[in-house]
Amino acid sequence: MLYKDVDVLEKSAEFVRTSSDSFSIVPGFNGNTLSEIRQGDNVLVKNEDYVLENDTITFTNEYLKTL
């Protein structure tokens, strides 16, 4: 992710690949809006790879298992 004028509240995170859980983060958007999330050249698909709800970004388990 490329953050511009965003407070990253979580400095580190861990995901266990064999887990069936999704993974959520809460960046402080500081009034900004999220335009896209990329992994390298790949643009993630909203509501498929991740969900944005109430300033929380949740990466789906299906997407995480592709990493």
MDTraj code that builds the backbone (N, CA, C; nanometers):
import mdtraj as md
import numpy as np

residues = "MET LEU TYR LYS ASP VAL ASP VAL LEU GLU LYS SER ALA GLU PHE VAL ARG THR SER SER ASP SER PHE SER ILE VAL PRO GLY PHE ASN GLY ASN THR LEU SER GLU ILE ARG GLN GLY ASP ASN VAL LEU VAL LYS ASN GLU ASP TYR VAL LEU GLU ASN ASP THR ILE THR PHE THR ASN GLU TYR LEU LYS THR LEU".split()
xyz = np.array([
    [0.0829, -0.1169, 0.0000],
    [0.0000, 0.0000, 0.0000],
    [0.0878, 0.1238, 0.0000],
    [0.0437, 0.2237, -0.0674],
    [0.1105, 0.3517, -0.0662],
    [0.0240, 0.4467, 0.0138],
    [0.0755, 0.4870, 0.1260],
    [0.0027, 0.5791, 0.2116],
    [0.0510, 0.7202, 0.1851],
    [-0.0398, 0.8114, 0.1640],
    [-0.0058, 0.9523, 0.1522],
    [-0.0879, 1.0261, 0.2563],
    [-0.0209, 1.0862, 0.3538],
    [-0.0870, 1.1598, 0.4610],
    [-0.1855, 1.0717, 0.5371],
    [-0.1415, 0.9511, 0.5698],
    [-0.2231, 0.8564, 0.6449],
    [-0.1424, 0.8099, 0.7639],
    [-0.2070, 0.8016, 0.8791],
    [-0.1419, 0.7483, 0.9980],
    [-0.1610, 0.5978, 1.0015],
    [-0.0521, 0.5241, 0.9991],
    [-0.0606, 0.3787, 1.0096],
    [-0.0575, 0.3451, 1.1577],
    [-0.1699, 0.2983, 1.2089],
    [-0.1821, 0.2749, 1.3519],
    [-0.1150, 0.1451, 1.3952],
    [-0.1093, 0.0477, 1.3053],
    [-0.0470, -0.0802, 1.3359],
    [0.0876, -0.0863, 1.2662],
    [0.1935, -0.0993, 1.3413],
    [0.3275, -0.0987, 1.2835],
    [0.3711, -0.2358, 1.2336],
    [0.3084, -0.3418, 1.2825],
    [0.3400, -0.4753, 1.2342],
    [0.2157, -0.5632, 1.2460],
    [0.2175, -0.6729, 1.1723],
    [0.1040, -0.7641, 1.1724],
    [0.1520, -0.9025, 1.1339],
    [0.0718, -1.0014, 1.1664],
    [0.1068, -1.1388, 1.1348],
    [-0.0154, -1.2104, 1.0814],
    [0.0047, -1.2860, 0.9750],
    [-0.1012, -1.3690, 0.9192],
    [-0.0486, -1.5102, 0.9049],
    [-0.1237, -1.6079, 0.9533],
    [-0.0859, -1.7487, 0.9421],
    [-0.1559, -1.8047, 0.8189],
    [-0.0773, -1.8475, 0.7250],
    [-0.1311, -1.8899, 0.5955],
    [-0.2318, -2.0048, 0.6061],
    [-0.2183, -2.0902, 0.7035],
    [-0.3112, -2.2026, 0.7185],
    [-0.4392, -2.1624, 0.7911],
    [-0.4467, -2.0388, 0.8341],
    [-0.5647, -1.9888, 0.9039],
    [-0.6780, -1.9646, 0.8050],
    [-0.8003, -1.9716, 0.8532],
    [-0.9163, -1.9396, 0.7689],
    [-0.9661, -1.7987, 0.7956],
    [-0.8890, -1.7206, 0.8717],
    [-0.9285, -1.5852, 0.9079],
    [-0.8946, -1.4852, 0.7984],
    [-0.9726, -1.3794, 0.7945],
    [-0.9362, -1.2635, 0.7132],
    [-0.8461, -1.1760, 0.8004],
    [-0.8004, -1.0643, 0.7453],
    [-0.7069, -0.9797, 0.8186],
    [-0.7486, -0.8343, 0.8030],
    [-0.7654, -0.7636, 0.9147],
    [-0.8126, -0.6253, 0.9115],
    [-0.7085, -0.5289, 0.9654],
    [-0.7059, -0.4099, 0.9051],
    [-0.6246, -0.2999, 0.9546],
    [-0.7115, -0.1741, 0.9581],
    [-0.6744, -0.0800, 1.0442],
    [-0.7469, 0.0455, 1.0550],
    [-0.6482, 0.1602, 1.0367],
    [-0.6253, 0.2017, 0.9120],
    [-0.5372, 0.3164, 0.8913],
    [-0.6120, 0.4447, 0.9255],
    [-0.5417, 0.5437, 0.9767],
    [-0.6029, 0.6738, 1.0004],
    [-0.5991, 0.7526, 0.8707],
    [-0.7107, 0.7647, 0.8017],
    [-0.7130, 0.8253, 0.6691],
    [-0.6967, 0.9775, 0.6703],
    [-0.7138, 1.0407, 0.7845],
    [-0.6971, 1.1867, 0.7953],
    [-0.7793, 1.2627, 0.6912],
    [-0.9016, 1.2175, 0.6676],
    [-0.9883, 1.2853, 0.5717],
    [-0.9681, 1.2433, 0.4275],
    [-0.8700, 1.1582, 0.4014],
    [-0.8443, 1.1096, 0.2658],
    [-0.9360, 0.9921, 0.2337],
    [-0.9445, 0.9577, 0.1074],
    [-1.0205, 0.8412, 0.0654],
    [-0.9264, 0.7410, -0.0011],
    [-0.9639, 0.6168, 0.0043],
    [-0.8841, 0.5097, -0.0556],
    [-0.9208, 0.4976, -0.2032],
    [-0.8221, 0.5098, -0.2903],
    [-0.8512, 0.4976, -0.4331],
    [-0.8225, 0.3569, -0.4838],
    [-0.7168, 0.2935, -0.4337],
    [-0.6869, 0.1566, -0.4745],
    [-0.5822, 0.0989, -0.3808],
    [-0.5725, -0.0324, -0.3830],
    [-0.4677, -0.1048, -0.3110],
    [-0.3956, -0.1894, -0.4145],
    [-0.2636, -0.1871, -0.4092],
    [-0.1826, -0.2630, -0.5038],
    [-0.0872, -0.3557, -0.4303],
    [-0.0593, -0.4663, -0.4931],
    [0.0510, -0.5524, -0.4543],
    [0.1392, -0.5596, -0.5774],
    [0.2478, -0.4840, -0.5751],
    [0.3306, -0.4719, -0.6945],
    [0.2511, -0.4036, -0.8035],
    [0.2433, -0.4666, -0.9205],
    [0.1664, -0.4111, -1.0321],
    [0.0199, -0.4533, -1.0296],
    [-0.0157, -0.5420, -0.9385],
    [-0.1502, -0.5974, -0.9318],
    [-0.2407, -0.5069, -0.8477],
    [-0.3510, -0.4593, -0.9088],
    [-0.4494, -0.3798, -0.8358],
    [-0.5501, -0.4760, -0.7743],
    [-0.5662, -0.4693, -0.6418],
    [-0.6603, -0.5570, -0.5742],
    [-0.8038, -0.5162, -0.6057],
    [-0.8935, -0.6137, -0.6067],
    [-1.0333, -0.5918, -0.6413],
    [-1.1139, -0.5714, -0.5135],
    [-1.1747, -0.4521, -0.5039],
    [-1.2576, -0.4209, -0.3874],
    [-1.3753, -0.5183, -0.3804],
    [-1.4096, -0.5603, -0.2598],
    [-1.5169, -0.6549, -0.2286],
    [-1.4893, -0.7964, -0.2767],
    [-1.3698, -0.8198, -0.3293],
    [-1.3266, -0.9549, -0.3636],
    [-1.1963, -0.9870, -0.2899],
    [-1.0954, -0.9014, -0.3078],
    [-0.9673, -0.9182, -0.2394],
    [-0.9674, -0.8500, -0.1024],
    [-1.0426, -0.7429, -0.0926],
    [-1.0522, -0.6688, 0.0335],
    [-1.1875, -0.5999, 0.0416],
    [-1.2259, -0.5636, 0.1634],
    [-1.3495, -0.4897, 0.1884],
    [-1.3123, -0.3654, 0.2678],
    [-1.3700, -0.2529, 0.2323],
    [-1.3507, -0.1287, 0.3066],
    [-1.4827, -0.0929, 0.3720],
    [-1.4816, -0.0876, 0.5049],
    [-1.6030, -0.0554, 0.5786],
    [-1.5664, 0.0244, 0.7031],
    [-1.6239, 0.1444, 0.7146],
    [-1.6007, 0.2308, 0.8307],
    [-1.4524, 0.2499, 0.8598],
    [-1.3752, 0.2822, 0.7574],
    [-1.2306, 0.3069, 0.7689],
    [-1.1492, 0.1836, 0.8081],
    [-1.2088, 0.0658, 0.8007],
    [-1.1367, -0.0592, 0.8258],
    [-1.1194, -0.1322, 0.6934],
    [-0.9962, -0.1707, 0.6642],
    [-0.9677, -0.2492, 0.5446],
    [-0.9511, -0.3937, 0.5886],
    [-1.0321, -0.4818, 0.5327],
    [-1.0240, -0.6241, 0.5640],
    [-0.9849, -0.6993, 0.4380],
    [-0.8696, -0.7658, 0.4443],
    [-0.8242, -0.8493, 0.3333],
    [-0.8883, -0.9859, 0.3489],
    [-0.9474, -1.0356, 0.2415],
    [-1.0168, -1.1640, 0.2500],
    [-0.9168, -1.2786, 0.2623],
    [-0.9622, -1.3840, 0.3241],
    [-0.8778, -1.5016, 0.3392],
    [-0.8411, -1.5595, 0.2027],
    [-0.9333, -1.5549, 0.1090],
    [-0.9070, -1.6061, -0.0256],
    [-0.7906, -1.5303, -0.0899],
    [-0.7887, -1.3980, -0.0742],
    [-0.6782, -1.3201, -0.1292],
    [-0.5483, -1.3508, -0.0559],
    [-0.5535, -1.3538, 0.0755],
    [-0.4322, -1.3754, 0.1551],
    [-0.3643, -1.5071, 0.1213],
    [-0.4411, -1.6067, 0.0890],
    [-0.3825, -1.7371, 0.0557],
    [-0.3116, -1.7374, -0.0786],
    [-0.3292, -1.6301, -0.1587],
    [-0.2593, -1.6214, -0.2867],
    [-0.1198, -1.5620, -0.2698],
    [-0.0894, -1.5112, -0.1521],
    [0.0393, -1.4455, -0.1293],
    [0.1497, -1.5463, -0.1077],
])
top = md.Topology()
chain = top.add_chain()
for i, resn in enumerate(residues, 1):
    res = top.add_residue(resn, chain, resSeq=i)
    for name in ("N", "CA", "C"):
        top.add_atom(name, md.element.get_by_symbol(name[0]), res)
traj = md.Trajectory(xyz[None], top)
